[in-house]
Amino acid sequence: MKARLLWLSLAVFACRAVAPAQETALEIDPASTRVEFALGDVLHTVHGTFALKSGNLRLDAAGLASGELVVDAASGQSGNAMRDRRMRANVLDSEQYPEIVLRAERVEGKLAAQGPSQVILHGAMEIHGQTHPVAIPLEVAAAAGTFTAAGSFPVPYVKWGIKNPSTLFLRVSETVTITIHTVARPVTATAHR
């Protein structure tokens, strides 16, 4: 009987010890993150970047996720100052909508604690005052608790109610491709303060 109680006590202790580890809290490093965009037109493709303001992600063993990546909508750079001003003022309305937010909801697939894995991050993107569902296929590499991830997804911005920057002589695609390269590290006790 004592042996049974001992095993039961150990089992309860083990379950309590494992429970916190089943949720992973990660901080996204803005300095190690690149948010890129590519927009095709009839002659070439315009490439550019946005700056990440902040990011965090929480994952549990069941694949549920929460957290967000917050992008500075006014930080868009494509290498052409006039085009960038037009993008911020006339397309993104960055004064009225200063942030683009990607909110995580769930992860499809198994995220490996070590080595490579492929997952799909499902969530919602808030842009230009509206929220739209997104699914982002990610290539993830994990090492020593740090996750490096990269993925691309299409944004049908015209269908989402955002102005098409095409002109009489220049026609651009109605979909922009967003690519994210990021590094996420476990949240430390000091990060919570």
N, C-alpha and C positions, 0 to 999 in steps of 0.2 A: 504494500500500500504506500509506504514512504517513497519507494522508487517511482511509483506512478505519479505521486504528487510532485516529486522532483522534476520528472519529465514534463509534466503539465506546466509547472512554473517556468521551466526553461523555454518551452514552446511559446508561452505568453510573452516572456521577455524578448525572445527572438522576433516575434511579430511586432512588438513595440519598437524594437531596434530597426527593423526593416522598413516600417511604415514611412518615416521621414525621408528615407532614401528613395522611395518610390516617386517622389516629386522632385524634379530638377528645376532649380531657379537659376536663370542665366542672365547676365548683363551683356548687352550688345555694345561693342566698343566702337563709338563713332569715328575715332581716328583710324581704325582698321577696316572701316566699311566704305564701300564704293556703291553708290546707286547711280546706275547709268541708264541712259535712254537712247533709242535709235528710232528715227523717223524717216522713212523713205519718201523720196519725191521722184519725179520723172528723170532727173539727171543723176542723182546720187543719194546717199543716205546721210542724214545729219545725226551726228553723235554728240552726246553731252552728258553732264553729270549733275547730280543734286547732292547736297550735304545732309547727312543724318544728324539730327539734333540729339536724339536719345533713343534708347531701345532696351527692352527687357522681354524675357520669355519664361514662362513656367510650363513645364510638361509633367504629366503624370503617367503612371504605368498603363492606364487605359487609353492613352492617346489624346486625352483632352488637353487643350492648351489655352493659355491666356497671355496677355502682354501685348506690347505694341512697338512698332518702329515709327518714329516721328521724323518726317522729312521736312526741311525748310523749303517751302514752295518758292520763296524769293531767291533761293541760291542757285537756280538753274543756270548752267553755263554751257554754251555750245561752241564757243570760240568766235562768235560774231556778236558784238555788243548791241547792235541795232536789233538783230533777231531776238536776242535774249531779253531786251527791254519789252519788245512786242509780246513775247511769250509770257512774261510775268504779268504785264498789264492787261493784254487783250485776250489771252487764252486761259491762263490759270487764275487771273484776278487775284494775285497773291496778296494784295493789300487787304482785300475782303476775306480771303481764305488763305491765311499765312502758313498753314500746315497741311501736309498730306500724311494721313495716318493709316498704317497697315495693322489691323488687329487680328491676332491669332485666335483660332477657335479649336482646331484639332489637327493632329498629325496622323496621316495615313501611312502605314508602313512601320517597320521596326527601326528605331534609332539606336545604332550600336554605341555602346559605351567606349569602345576602342575600335579604331580602323574605319573603313569606309562604309557608308550606307546611303541608300536612296529613299527619300520620303517625299510626300506631298504635304505641304502646309496649306491647310484650308483656313480661310478667314474672310475678312471684309476690308475693303479699301475705302477710306473716306477722302474724297477729293472734290473740290469745287462745291462743297456744301451738300454732297450726296454720298450715300454709302452703297457699295456694290460688292457682291461676292467675288472672291478670287481663289484660285488654286495654283500654288507655286511648286513645281517639281524642284527639289533640292538635291544636290550632290553634297554629302556631308562627310567630313573626315574628323574623327575624334582621336585625341591623344592627351593623356594626363588631365582629363576633365575639361579640356578646351575643345570647342567645336568650330571648325572652319566650314562655311557653307557658301554655295553659289547656286543661283537659279535664275531663270528668265521666265517671263510671262507676258502675254499680250494685254494691252489696255485699249479697248475699243472706245476711245475718248469721245468720239462724235456721238455714238449711241448713248453714251453716258451724259450727254448734254453739254459737253465742252466744245467751244468754238473751234472750227477747223481753220487753221491759219493759211489755207490756200488763197492764192491771188489769181487774177485773170491769167497770168503767164506762168504761174508756178503751182502745180498740183501736188499735194502731199497725201500720203496714205491716211486713212481714217483710223488706223490702229498704230499705236506706238508700242515698241517692245521695251520693257523694263528689265534690267539685269541687276541683281544684288549679289555682291561679294561681301561676306561679313565674318567676323570672329566673335564668338560668344564664350564668355568665361563664367564659371560658377560664382554666384553671389556670395561674398564673404560677409562676416559679421559687421565689418566696418562699413560695407556698402549699404546696410540697412539703416545706418544712423543718419 
